[in-house]
């Protein structure tokens, strides 16, 4: 049997092959651009698994040596292969050319863009200046009109306009911050601005005189001259603005031409420096991928791509000599991967099977059948240890004769190889033909030649063993042995889970029986004790012929028997309570309806579960039991006329049962808690579902039983 496990690469190693080449022709390995190269004719020692290339699906591949240019120990490198191309001088490097070209292009672009930004700023300032100059004319005319009106509002507006005119002219002169204005330093523009300023100074003085004297004739006479000067200033600004606009368009056109020419130049250089060499290398790689290892690429440059082309050619030389030797290695690796995938599938299938709900015998039988099919065993068995740990019992066996099954149905651990595995705590593999006196071995007499025994274990204990019997000599690899050990661990976990499930069910039954016993004591024992006492008193009264006492005792006996009968019926109904497909609301309605029929009491139910998720069925059942026990206590002890049941199912769950009966003294009940079994039962059930139970009562004020279950204690339904 040739099969390996996918868990430990060290277990398999690499198969050796005899080489026909001399030591001088033995290959060497070197690292070129991070790729491991192995020359044809290398011995297996030189082609260790850590450095050799691996392949899958029949395709050869090379494994990269990560982060190291160090040669493997003991490998000799030929001079032609060991030589590496020297790094190109800095001026010949591709990175140097790209950086210089980029810096030159960036400098030209930045200079042109900066110039256009400067012109744009000037144009924006000139446009603002034209607008403000127009406002000078408008404001001067408005001052003249307001001087003619001679009212206080007009006079105040004149003062405001004079101040605004002065601010704008000061802003033109660069004396005030504010809206960006730009006036060129050209002499004609500055002369015209000076003329406008002079005119306004004269006009402003006339406006102040008009304000003081009330005569605006002089101001109005000088106003047309100021407006004419302002018009000439606007004209000069517009002429300058048109000139700057023309220069801006010329610069933008030049920038577009430079961008086009620069892009074409960059495309040409990138094609010559990078794209064409890379395309050449790509063509060589494609031919090499098509297994044409005779391909070589021309080395036309002395930059990094030229060095890469030289490395490619050297790699092609080595691959051409290596390729023929890789075929066998690829076939071996492919077969190994197929075995690993097959074993992984077997492990996955076994895990899925063990997780299905089965009884122990079906679980063991399915496990054994799958293991026998996977490892081609002729027979097999699964044995478990008894509690003493001294005997092994067969749970399942396949492929044995009936006589052998009968003789080995139950054996001591020191009587067979299966027991030896449990004693030694390890696997046992035996070839019967190599043992002394093999004819005394029962398995040998049944025609088996070898046996392999593996433990069934959990982290805490050894549960037993499973064995595989073979009619021919079989060799298992370390990976197969490891797989079988893991399967034994999985089977042990599955058996342990089965045992834990059985114990959990037994514990649940025991707890429920305890509650049943407590319920019987609470509902029947006290009533029967009362009947026994009354019966004794009745017998004594009859013997002594005290007929008046007899007449008093007989009704009490009838009442006691009737109450005991009611207790028994109620107890049986409660024990039969199970939640089927119906909801908690339906079960609560049925319980309260039955209580109404038994007692005739008025019971109000308030149930709000509009925004609450349903409780887990186990928790619903405990809630229903608590409700039944609380109503039973009301019937027996409360002497109430009205009962209110409230259930609120929101993020948290709450239930309260309140009656208007006689109530009780909590201190007295606490002192005689052993006689109040019903209260203890409710507390135990509340603790079982993870809730909190509270009972509030006072003599003559009724009783309230409250159950609270927080969101964190709720189980998902």
C-alpha positions as CSV (number, residue, x, y, z in Angstrom):
1,X,0.0,0.0,0.0
2,X,1.5,3.2,-1.1
3,X,-0.2,6.2,0.5
4,X,1.1,9.2,2.3
5,X,-0.5,11.6,4.7
6,X,-0.8,15.4,4.1
7,X,0.3,16.3,7.6
8,X,4.0,16.0,7.9
9,X,6.4,16.7,5.0
10,X,9.3,15.3,7.0
11,X,7.8,11.9,7.1
12,X,8.0,11.3,3.4
13,X,11.2,12.9,2.2
14,X,12.3,12.9,-1.4
15,X,12.9,9.7,-3.3
16,X,16.5,9.1,-4.5
17,X,17.4,8.3,-8.1
18,X,20.6,7.0,-9.4
19,X,22.4,9.6,-11.6
20,X,24.6,8.7,-14.5
21,X,26.6,11.9,-14.6
22,X,30.0,12.4,-12.9
23,X,30.6,14.6,-10.0
24,X,32.2,17.2,-12.3
25,X,28.9,17.4,-14.1
26,X,26.9,17.6,-10.9
27,X,24.6,20.5,-10.9
28,X,24.7,23.6,-8.8
29,X,22.1,26.0,-7.5
30,X,22.3,29.8,-7.5
31,X,20.0,32.7,-7.0
32,X,19.4,35.2,-9.8
33,X,16.7,37.8,-9.2
34,X,15.2,35.7,-6.4
35,X,14.8,32.5,-8.5
36,X,16.3,29.1,-7.6
37,X,18.1,27.4,-10.5
38,X,19.1,23.7,-10.3
39,X,21.3,22.3,-13.1
40,X,20.7,19.0,-14.8
41,X,22.5,16.1,-13.3
42,X,22.3,17.2,-9.7
43,X,22.4,14.5,-7.1
44,X,19.6,14.1,-4.6
45,X,21.7,15.4,-1.8
46,X,22.2,18.7,-3.7
47,X,18.5,18.7,-4.6
48,X,17.1,18.8,-1.1
49,X,13.4,19.3,-0.6
50,X,13.8,22.8,1.0
51,X,15.3,24.3,-2.2
52,X,14.1,22.3,-5.0
53,X,11.3,23.5,-7.3
54,X,7.9,21.9,-6.8
55,X,5.2,21.4,-9.4
56,X,1.4,20.6,-9.4
57,X,-0.9,19.2,-12.1
58,X,2.0,18.2,-14.2
59,X,3.3,21.7,-14.7
60,X,7.0,22.4,-13.8
61,X,7.7,25.4,-11.7
62,X,10.5,27.1,-9.9
63,X,10.5,27.9,-6.2
64,X,11.7,31.3,-5.1
65,X,14.4,31.6,-2.5
66,X,12.9,34.3,-0.2
67,X,15.1,37.1,1.2
68,X,18.5,35.4,0.6
69,X,21.2,35.4,-2.0
70,X,23.1,32.8,0.0
71,X,23.9,29.5,-1.7
72,X,22.9,26.3,-0.1
73,X,25.6,24.6,1.9
74,X,27.9,22.2,-0.1
75,X,26.8,23.5,-3.5
76,X,29.5,24.4,-6.0
77,X,28.8,27.1,-8.5
78,X,30.4,27.2,-11.9
79,X,32.2,30.4,-13.0
80,X,29.9,31.1,-15.9
81,X,26.8,30.8,-13.7
82,X,28.3,32.5,-10.7
83,X,29.1,35.7,-12.6
84,X,26.6,38.4,-12.1
85,X,26.1,41.5,-14.3
86,X,27.5,44.6,-12.6
87,X,25.0,47.3,-11.8
88,X,25.0,50.0,-14.4
89,X,26.6,53.4,-13.8
90,X,24.3,56.0,-12.3
91,X,24.3,58.0,-15.6
92,X,23.2,55.0,-17.6
93,X,20.5,54.0,-15.2
94,X,16.9,54.1,-16.4
95,X,15.8,55.7,-13.1
96,X,18.3,58.5,-13.6
97,X,16.9,59.3,-17.1
98,X,13.3,59.1,-15.9
99,X,14.0,61.4,-13.0
100,X,15.9,64.0,-15.1
101,X,13.2,64.0,-17.8
102,X,10.4,64.4,-15.2
103,X,12.2,67.2,-13.4
104,X,12.7,69.2,-16.7
105,X,9.1,68.7,-17.7
106,X,7.8,69.6,-14.3
107,X,9.9,72.8,-14.3
108,X,8.6,74.0,-17.6
109,X,5.0,73.2,-16.7
110,X,5.3,75.0,-13.3
111,X,6.9,78.1,-14.9
112,X,4.1,78.3,-17.5
113,X,1.4,77.7,-15.1
114,X,2.8,80.2,-12.6
115,X,3.0,82.8,-15.4
116,X,-0.7,82.2,-16.3
117,X,-1.7,82.4,-12.7
118,X,0.1,85.8,-12.4
119,X,-1.8,87.1,-15.4
120,X,-5.1,85.7,-14.2
121,X,-4.6,87.5,-10.9
122,X,-3.8,90.7,-12.7
123,X,-7.0,90.3,-14.9
124,X,-9.1,89.8,-11.8
125,X,-7.7,92.9,-10.1
126,X,-8.1,95.0,-13.2
127,X,-11.8,93.9,-13.6
128,X,-12.4,94.9,-10.0
129,X,-10.7,98.2,-10.6
130,X,-12.9,98.9,-13.6
131,X,-16.0,98.2,-11.5
132,X,-14.8,100.4,-8.7
133,X,-13.9,103.2,-11.1
134,X,-17.5,103.1,-12.5
135,X,-18.8,103.4,-8.9
136,X,-16.7,106.6,-8.5
137,X,-18.7,108.2,-11.3
138,X,-22.0,107.0,-9.9
139,X,-21.2,108.1,-6.4
140,X,-20.0,111.6,-7.5
141,X,-23.3,112.1,-9.4
142,X,-25.3,110.9,-6.3
143,X,-23.4,113.4,-4.1
144,X,-24.5,116.2,-6.5
145,X,-28.1,115.2,-6.4
146,X,-28.1,114.9,-2.6
147,X,-26.5,118.4,-2.3
148,X,-29.5,119.8,-4.1
149,X,-32.0,118.3,-1.7
150,X,-31.0,120.2,1.5
151,X,-32.6,117.7,4.0
152,X,-30.8,115.8,6.8
153,X,-31.0,112.4,5.2
154,X,-29.5,113.7,2.0
155,X,-26.7,115.5,3.9
156,X,-25.9,112.3,5.9
157,X,-25.8,110.3,2.6
158,X,-23.4,112.9,1.2
159,X,-21.0,112.3,4.1
160,X,-21.2,108.6,3.7
161,X,-20.5,108.8,0.0
162,X,-17.6,111.2,0.5
163,X,-16.1,108.8,3.0
164,X,-16.6,105.8,0.6
165,X,-15.0,107.7,-2.3
166,X,-12.0,108.4,-0.2
167,X,-11.7,104.8,0.9
168,X,-11.9,103.5,-2.7
169,X,-9.2,105.9,-3.9
170,X,-7.0,105.0,-1.0
171,X,-7.5,101.3,-1.9
172,X,-6.5,102.1,-5.5
173,X,-3.3,103.7,-4.1
174,X,-2.6,100.5,-2.1
175,X,-3.1,102.1,1.3
176,X,-6.0,100.0,2.5
177,X,-6.7,96.2,2.6
178,X,-9.9,94.8,1.2
179,X,-11.2,93.7,-2.2
180,X,-8.2,92.9,-4.5
181,X,-7.7,95.7,-7.0
182,X,-4.9,95.9,-9.4
183,X,-3.5,99.0,-11.2
184,X,-0.6,98.5,-13.5
185,X,2.6,100.4,-13.0
186,X,2.4,101.8,-16.5
187,X,3.1,105.6,-16.7
188,X,-0.1,106.5,-18.7
189,X,-2.3,104.6,-16.2
190,X,-0.6,106.1,-13.2
191,X,-0.8,109.6,-14.7
192,X,-4.5,109.2,-15.4
193,X,-5.1,107.8,-11.8
194,X,-3.3,110.9,-10.4
195,X,-5.5,113.2,-12.5
196,X,-8.6,111.4,-11.2
197,X,-7.4,111.7,-7.6
198,X,-6.5,115.4,-8.1
199,X,-9.9,116.2,-9.5
200,X,-11.7,114.4,-6.7
201,X,-9.7,116.2,-4.0
202,X,-10.9,119.5,-5.5
203,X,-14.4,118.2,-5.9
204,X,-14.5,116.8,-2.3
205,X,-13.5,120.3,-0.9
206,X,-16.3,121.8,-2.9
207,X,-18.7,119.2,-1.5
208,X,-17.7,120.1,2.0
209,X,-18.2,123.8,1.3
210,X,-21.6,123.0,-0.1
211,X,-22.5,121.1,3.0
212,X,-21.5,124.0,5.2
213,X,-22.8,126.9,3.1
214,X,-25.7,125.2,1.3
215,X,-24.5,126.2,-2.2
216,X,-23.7,123.3,-4.5
217,X,-23.2,125.4,-7.7
218,X,-19.4,125.1,-7.6
219,X,-19.5,121.3,-7.0
220,X,-21.9,120.8,-9.9
221,X,-19.7,122.9,-12.2
222,X,-16.6,120.8,-11.6
223,X,-18.5,117.4,-11.6
224,X,-18.4,116.9,-15.5
225,X,-14.6,117.2,-15.5
226,X,-14.2,114.5,-12.8
227,X,-16.5,112.2,-14.7
228,X,-14.5,112.7,-17.9
229,X,-11.3,111.9,-16.1
230,X,-12.9,108.8,-14.6
231,X,-14.0,107.7,-18.0
232,X,-10.5,108.1,-19.4
233,X,-9.2,106.0,-16.4
234,X,-11.7,103.2,-17.3
235,X,-10.6,103.3,-20.9
236,X,-7.0,103.0,-20.0
237,X,-7.8,100.0,-17.7
238,X,-9.8,98.3,-20.4
239,X,-7.0,98.7,-22.9
240,X,-4.5,97.1,-20.4
241,X,-6.9,94.4,-19.6
242,X,-7.3,93.5,-23.2
243,X,-3.5,93.3,-23.6
244,X,-3.2,91.0,-20.6
245,X,-6.0,88.8,-21.9
246,X,-4.2,88.4,-25.2
247,X,-0.9,87.5,-23.4
248,X,-2.8,84.9,-21.3
249,X,-4.3,83.3,-24.3
250,X,-0.9,83.1,-26.0
251,X,0.6,81.5,-22.9
252,X,-2.2,79.0,-22.7
253,X,-1.8,78.1,-26.3
254,X,2.0,77.6,-25.8
255,X,1.2,75.5,-22.7
256,X,-1.1,73.3,-24.8
257,X,1.5,72.9,-27.5
258,X,4.2,72.1,-24.8
259,X,1.8,69.5,-23.2
260,X,1.2,67.8,-26.5
261,X,4.9,67.8,-27.5
262,X,6.0,66.7,-24.0
263,X,3.4,63.9,-24.0
264,X,4.6,62.7,-27.4
265,X,8.2,62.9,-26.3
266,X,7.5,61.0,-23.0
267,X,5.6,58.3,-24.9
268,X,8.5,58.0,-27.3
269,X,11.1,57.8,-24.5
270,X,9.0,55.4,-22.4
271,X,8.5,53.2,-25.4
272,X,12.2,53.2,-26.2
273,X,13.4,52.9,-22.6
274,X,10.8,50.6,-21.1
275,X,8.0,49.3,-23.3
276,X,10.1,47.9,-26.1
277,X,12.5,46.1,-23.7
278,X,9.6,44.8,-21.6
279,X,7.8,43.6,-24.7
280,X,10.9,41.8,-25.8
281,X,11.2,40.1,-22.3
282,X,7.5,39.3,-22.4
283,X,7.9,37.6,-25.7
284,X,10.7,35.6,-24.4
285,X,8.7,34.6,-21.3
286,X,5.8,33.5,-23.4
287,X,8.0,31.3,-25.5
288,X,9.5,30.0,-22.3
289,X,6.0,29.3,-21.0
290,X,5.4,27.3,-24.2
291,X,8.5,25.2,-23.2
292,X,10.8,26.8,-25.8
293,X,13.9,27.1,-23.6
294,X,16.1,28.0,-26.6
295,X,14.7,31.6,-26.6
296,X,17.2,34.4,-25.9
297,X,16.5,38.2,-25.9
298,X,18.9,40.8,-27.3
299,X,20.8,43.0,-24.9
300,X,20.7,46.5,-26.4
301,X,20.9,48.7,-23.3
302,X,23.2,49.1,-20.4
303,X,20.5,50.1,-17.9
304,X,18.5,48.0,-15.5
305,X,16.4,46.4,-18.2
306,X,19.6,45.5,-20.0
307,X,20.8,43.8,-16.8
308,X,17.4,42.0,-16.5
309,X,17.8,40.8,-20.1
310,X,21.2,39.4,-19.3
311,X,19.7,37.6,-16.3
312,X,16.9,36.3,-18.4
313,X,19.3,34.8,-20.9
314,X,21.3,33.1,-18.1
315,X,18.1,31.8,-16.6
316,X,17.1,30.4,-20.0
317,X,20.5,28.6,-20.2
318,X,19.9,27.0,-16.9
319,X,16.3,26.1,-17.4
320,X,17.1,24.6,-20.8
321,X,19.4,22.2,-19.0
322,X,17.1,21.7,-16.0
323,X,13.8,21.0,-17.7
324,X,14.4,17.4,-18.7
325,X,15.2,16.4,-15.1
326,X,12.0,18.0,-13.7
327,X,9.6,15.6,-15.4
328,X,10.1,12.8,-13.0
329,X,10.0,15.1,-10.0
330,X,6.8,16.6,-11.2
331,X,5.2,13.2,-11.6
332,X,6.2,12.2,-8.1
333,X,4.9,15.5,-6.6
334,X,1.6,15.1,-8.5
335,X,1.1,11.6,-7.2
336,X,1.9,12.7,-3.7
337,X,-0.6,15.5,-3.9
338,X,-3.3,13.1,-5.2
339,X,-2.6,10.9,-2.2
340,X,-2.8,13.8,0.1
341,X,-6.1,15.0,-1.4
342,X,-7.5,11.5,-1.1
343,X,-6.6,11.2,2.5
344,X,-7.9,14.7,3.3
345,X,-11.2,13.7,1.7
346,X,-11.3,10.6,3.8
347,X,-10.6,12.6,6.9
348,X,-13.3,15.1,6.1
349,X,-15.8,12.4,5.2
350,X,-15.1,10.5,8.5
351,X,-15.5,13.7,10.5
352,X,-18.9,14.5,8.8
353,X,-20.1,10.9,9.5
354,X,-19.0,11.0,13.2
355,X,-21.0,14.2,13.7
356,X,-24.2,12.6,12.5
357,X,-26.7,11.4,15.1
358,X,-26.2,7.6,15.4
359,X,-26.2,5.0,18.2
360,X,-22.8,3.7,19.3
361,X,-23.0,0.5,17.3
362,X,-24.0,2.2,14.1
363,X,-21.3,4.8,14.7
364,X,-18.6,2.2,15.2
365,X,-19.7,0.0,12.3
366,X,-19.7,3.0,9.9
367,X,-16.3,4.1,11.1
368,X,-14.7,0.7,10.8
369,X,-16.2,0.1,7.3
370,X,-14.8,3.4,6.0
371,X,-11.4,2.9,7.5
372,X,-11.2,-0.7,6.0
373,X,-12.2,0.6,2.6
374,X,-9.7,3.4,2.7
375,X,-6.7,1.3,3.7
376,X,-7.8,-1.9,1.9
377,X,-7.9,-4.0,5.1
378,X,-9.4,-7.5,5.0
379,X,-10.9,-7.3,8.5
380,X,-11.1,-5.0,11.4
381,X,-12.6,-4.6,14.9
382,X,-13.4,-1.9,17.5
383,X,-12.9,-2.8,21.1
384,X,-13.7,-0.7,24.2
385,X,-12.2,-1.0,27.7
386,X,-14.4,-2.0,30.6
387,X,-14.5,0.3,33.7
388,X,-11.7,-1.7,35.4
389,X,-9.4,-1.2,32.4
390,X,-8.4,-4.8,32.4
391,X,-10.6,-6.3,29.6
392,X,-11.5,-5.3,26.1
393,X,-15.0,-6.0,24.7
394,X,-15.7,-6.1,20.9
395,X,-18.3,-3.6,19.9
396,X,-18.1,-4.2,16.1
397,X,-16.0,-6.6,14.0
398,X,-16.0,-7.1,10.2
399,X,-14.3,-9.8,8.1
400,X,-13.6,-12.3,10.9
401,X,-14.8,-15.9,11.1
402,X,-17.5,-16.6,13.6
403,X,-15.1,-18.8,15.6
404,X,-12.5,-16.0,15.9
405,X,-15.2,-13.5,16.9
406,X,-16.5,-15.8,19.6
407,X,-13.0,-16.6,21.0
408,X,-12.0,-12.9,21.1
409,X,-15.3,-11.4,22.1
410,X,-13.9,-10.4,25.5
411,X,-10.2,-10.6,26.3
412,X,-7.8,-9.4,28.9
413,X,-5.6,-6.5,27.9
414,X,-2.5,-8.7,28.3
415,X,-3.8,-11.4,26.0
416,X,-3.5,-9.8,22.5
417,X,-2.0,-7.1,20.5
418,X,-5.1,-4.9,20.9
419,X,-4.6,-4.9,24.7
420,X,-0.9,-4.3,24.3
421,X,-1.7,-1.0,22.5
422,X,-3.8,0.2,25.5
423,X,-1.1,-0.9,28.0
424,X,1.7,0.8,26.1
425,X,-0.3,3.8,25.1
426,X,0.8,3.7,21.5
427,X,0.0,2.1,18.1
428,X,1.1,-1.6,17.5
429,X,2.1,-2.8,14.1
430,X,2.9,-6.5,13.8
431,X,3.9,-8.8,10.9
432,X,2.9,-12.3,12.2
433,X,5.5,-14.1,10.0
434,X,8.3,-12.4,11.8
435,X,7.1,-13.4,15.3
436,X,8.2,-16.5,17.1
437,X,5.5,-19.3,17.0
438,X,3.1,-17.4,14.7
439,X,0.9,-20.5,14.5
440,X,-0.3,-19.8,18.1
441,X,-1.8,-16.5,17.0
442,X,-5.5,-16.7,16.4
443,X,-5.4,-14.1,13.6
444,X,-2.7,-16.0,11.8
445,X,-4.7,-19.2,11.9
446,X,-7.6,-17.2,10.3
447,X,-5.4,-16.3,7.4
448,X,-4.2,-12.9,8.3
449,X,-0.5,-11.9,7.9
450,X,-0.3,-8.5,9.7
451,X,-2.3,-6.4,12.1
452,X,-2.2,-2.7,12.9
453,X,-3.8,-1.5,16.2
454,X,-4.5,2.1,17.1
455,X,-5.9,3.7,20.2
456,X,-9.3,5.3,20.6
457,X,-8.5,8.1,22.9
458,X,-9.9,11.4,24.4
459,X,-7.8,14.1,26.0
460,X,-8.7,12.6,29.4
461,X,-8.6,8.8,28.9
462,X,-8.1,5.8,26.6
463,X,-11.5,4.3,25.6
464,X,-10.3,1.3,23.6
465,X,-8.7,0.3,20.3
466,X,-9.5,-0.3,16.7
467,X,-7.5,-2.8,14.6
468,X,-7.0,-3.4,10.9
469,X,-6.0,-7.0,9.7
470,X,-4.3,-7.7,6.3
471,X,-3.9,-11.0,4.5
472,X,-0.8,-9.7,2.7
473,X,2.2,-7.8,4.0
474,X,1.5,-4.1,4.0
475,X,3.7,-1.1,4.6
476,X,2.2,2.2,5.9
477,X,3.9,5.5,5.5
478,X,4.3,7.8,8.6
479,X,1.5,10.0,7.2
480,X,-0.9,7.1,7.0
481,X,-0.1,6.2,10.6
482,X,-0.6,9.8,11.6
483,X,-4.0,9.8,9.8
484,X,-5.1,6.6,11.6
485,X,-4.1,8.1,15.0
486,X,-6.2,11.2,14.2
487,X,-9.1,9.0,13.2
488,X,-8.8,7.2,16.5
489,X,-9.0,10.6,18.3
490,X,-12.1,11.6,16.3
491,X,-13.8,8.3,17.1
492,X,-12.9,8.8,20.8
493,X,-14.4,12.2,20.8
494,X,-17.6,10.9,19.1
495,X,-18.0,8.0,21.6
496,X,-17.3,10.4,24.5
497,X,-20.0,12.7,23.2
498,X,-22.4,9.8,23.0
499,X,-21.7,8.9,26.6
500,X,-22.1,12.5,27.8
501,X,-25.4,12.7,26.0
502,X,-26.7,9.6,27.8
503,X,-25.5,10.8,31.1
504,X,-27.2,14.2,30.5
505,X,-30.5,12.4,29.7
506,X,-30.1,10.3,32.8
507,X,-29.5,13.3,35.0
508,X,-32.5,15.1,33.6
509,X,-34.7,12.1,34.3
510,X,-33.3,11.9,37.9
511,X,-34.0,15.6,38.5
512,X,-37.5,15.2,37.2
513,X,-38.1,12.2,39.4
514,X,-36.9,14.2,42.3
515,X,-39.5,16.9,41.5
516,X,-42.2,14.3,41.1
517,X,-41.3,12.9,44.5
518,X,-41.5,16.3,46.1
519,X,-44.8,17.0,44.4
520,X,-46.2,13.7,45.7
521,X,-45.1,14.6,49.2
522,X,-46.7,18.0,49.0
523,X,-50.0,17.0,47.4
524,X,-50.6,13.5,48.8
525,X,-48.5,12.8,51.9
526,X,-50.0,15.5,54.1
527,X,-53.5,14.6,53.0
528,X,-53.0,10.9,53.6
529,X,-51.5,11.7,57.0
530,X,-54.6,13.7,57.9
531,X,-56.9,10.8,56.7
532,X,-54.9,8.3,58.8
533,X,-55.2,10.5,61.9
534,X,-59.0,10.9,61.4
535,X,-59.4,7.2,60.8
536,X,-57.7,6.4,64.1
537,X,-59.9,8.9,65.8
538,X,-63.0,7.4,64.1
539,X,-62.0,3.8,65.3
540,X,-61.5,5.0,68.9
541,X,-64.9,6.8,68.8
542,X,-66.7,3.7,67.5
543,X,-65.2,1.5,70.1
544,X,-66.2,3.9,72.9
545,X,-69.6,4.5,71.3
546,X,-69.2,8.3,71.0
547,X,-71.5,8.7,68.1
548,X,-71.5,12.4,68.2
549,X,-67.7,12.4,67.4
550,X,-68.3,9.8,64.7
551,X,-70.8,12.2,63.0
552,X,-68.1,14.9,63.1
553,X,-65.3,12.8,61.8
554,X,-67.1,11.2,58.8
555,X,-67.6,14.5,56.9
556,X,-64.0,15.3,57.6
557,X,-62.9,12.0,56.0
558,X,-65.1,12.6,53.0
559,X,-63.6,16.1,52.6
560,X,-60.1,14.8,52.9
561,X,-60.7,12.0,50.4
562,X,-62.2,14.5,47.9
563,X,-59.2,16.9,48.3
564,X,-56.7,14.0,47.9
565,X,-58.5,12.9,44.8
566,X,-58.4,16.4,43.4
567,X,-54.7,16.6,44.3
568,X,-54.0,13.3,42.5
569,X,-55.8,14.5,39.3
570,X,-54.1,17.8,39.3
571,X,-50.7,16.1,39.8
572,X,-51.3,13.7,37.0
573,X,-52.3,16.5,34.7
574,X,-49.2,18.5,35.5
575,X,-47.0,15.5,35.0
576,X,-48.5,15.0,31.5
577,X,-47.9,18.6,30.6
578,X,-45.7,18.8,27.5
579,X,-45.3,21.6,25.0
580,X,-45.9,20.3,21.5
581,X,-46.4,22.5,18.5
582,X,-48.6,24.9,20.3
583,X,-47.2,28.2,21.8
584,X,-46.8,29.1,25.4
585,X,-49.9,31.3,25.1
586,X,-52.0,28.2,24.3
587,X,-50.5,26.2,27.1
588,X,-51.2,29.0,29.6
589,X,-54.8,29.4,28.4
590,X,-55.3,25.6,28.9
591,X,-53.8,25.6,32.4
592,X,-55.9,28.6,33.5
593,X,-59.0,27.2,32.0
594,X,-58.5,23.9,33.9
595,X,-58.0,25.9,37.1
596,X,-61.2,27.8,36.6
597,X,-63.2,24.6,36.1
598,X,-61.7,23.0,39.2
599,X,-62.1,26.0,41.6
600,X,-64.7,28.3,40.0
601,X,-62.5,31.2,40.8
602,X,-62.3,34.4,38.7
603,X,-58.9,34.4,36.9
604,X,-57.7,37.3,34.8
605,X,-54.9,36.8,32.3
606,X,-52.8,39.6,30.9
607,X,-50.3,38.3,28.3
608,X,-48.1,40.8,26.3
609,X,-45.7,39.1,23.9
610,X,-45.9,41.4,20.8
611,X,-42.2,42.4,20.7
612,X,-40.6,39.4,22.5
613,X,-39.0,36.4,21.0
614,X,-40.4,33.0,22.0
615,X,-38.6,31.2,24.9
616,X,-36.7,28.0,24.4
617,X,-39.0,25.0,24.7
618,X,-37.2,23.8,27.9
619,X,-37.7,27.2,29.5
620,X,-41.3,27.4,28.4
621,X,-42.0,24.1,30.1
622,X,-40.4,25.2,33.4
623,X,-42.4,28.5,33.2
624,X,-45.6,26.4,32.8
625,X,-44.7,24.2,35.7
626,X,-44.1,27.2,37.9
627,X,-47.5,28.6,36.9
628,X,-49.2,25.3,37.7
629,X,-47.6,25.0,41.1
630,X,-48.5,28.6,42.0
631,X,-52.2,28.0,41.0
632,X,-52.2,24.8,43.0
633,X,-51.0,26.7,46.1
634,X,-53.8,29.2,45.6
635,X,-56.4,26.4,45.4
636,X,-55.0,24.6,48.5
637,X,-54.1,27.4,50.9
638,X,-55.1,30.9,49.7
639,X,-59.0,30.8,50.0
640,X,-59.0,33.5,47.4
641,X,-61.8,34.9,45.3
642,X,-59.8,36.4,42.4
643,X,-56.4,35.5,40.8
644,X,-54.5,37.7,38.3
645,X,-51.8,36.2,36.0
646,X,-49.6,38.6,34.1
647,X,-47.0,37.6,31.5
648,X,-44.7,40.2,29.8
649,X,-42.4,38.8,27.1
650,X,-40.2,41.6,25.9
651,X,-36.4,41.8,25.9
652,X,-36.7,40.3,29.4
653,X,-39.4,37.8,30.5
654,X,-41.6,38.3,33.5
655,X,-44.5,36.4,35.0
656,X,-46.5,37.2,38.2
657,X,-49.4,35.3,39.9
658,X,-51.3,37.4,42.4
659,X,-54.3,36.4,44.6
660,X,-56.5,38.2,47.1
661,X,-56.5,35.4,49.6
662,X,-55.5,35.2,53.2
663,X,-51.8,35.4,52.6
664,X,-49.1,34.2,55.0
665,X,-46.4,35.3,57.3
666,X,-43.0,35.1,55.4
667,X,-41.1,34.6,58.6
668,X,-43.2,31.7,59.7
669,X,-42.9,30.1,56.3
670,X,-39.2,30.5,56.4
671,X,-38.9,28.8,59.8
672,X,-41.0,25.8,58.5
673,X,-39.6,25.7,55.0
674,X,-39.3,21.8,55.1
675,X,-43.1,21.6,55.2
676,X,-43.6,23.8,52.2
677,X,-42.4,21.6,49.4
678,X,-44.3,23.4,46.7
679,X,-42.3,26.6,47.3
680,X,-39.1,24.7,47.1
681,X,-40.2,23.1,43.8
682,X,-40.9,26.5,42.3
683,X,-37.5,27.8,43.4
684,X,-35.7,24.8,41.9
685,X,-37.5,25.2,38.6
686,X,-36.7,28.9,38.5
687,X,-33.0,28.1,39.1
688,X,-33.1,25.5,36.4
689,X,-34.2,27.9,33.7
690,X,-31.8,30.6,35.0
691,X,-34.5,33.0,36.4
692,X,-35.2,34.7,39.7
693,X,-38.3,33.8,41.8
694,X,-39.7,36.2,44.4
695,X,-42.7,35.7,46.7
696,X,-44.4,38.6,48.5
697,X,-47.2,38.1,51.0
698,X,-48.6,39.3,54.3
699,X,-51.5,38.0,56.4
700,X,-54.8,39.1,55.0
701,X,-53.2,40.8,52.0
702,X,-52.9,38.0,49.5
703,X,-49.8,36.6,47.8
704,X,-47.8,37.4,44.7
705,X,-45.4,35.0,43.0
706,X,-43.0,36.7,40.5
707,X,-40.7,35.1,38.0
708,X,-38.0,37.2,36.2
709,X,-35.8,36.0,33.3
710,X,-33.2,38.5,31.9
711,X,-32.3,38.7,28.3
712,X,-28.8,37.3,29.0
713,X,-30.3,34.2,30.6
714,X,-32.8,33.4,27.8
715,X,-32.0,30.5,25.5
716,X,-32.6,30.9,21.7
717,X,-35.7,29.1,20.6
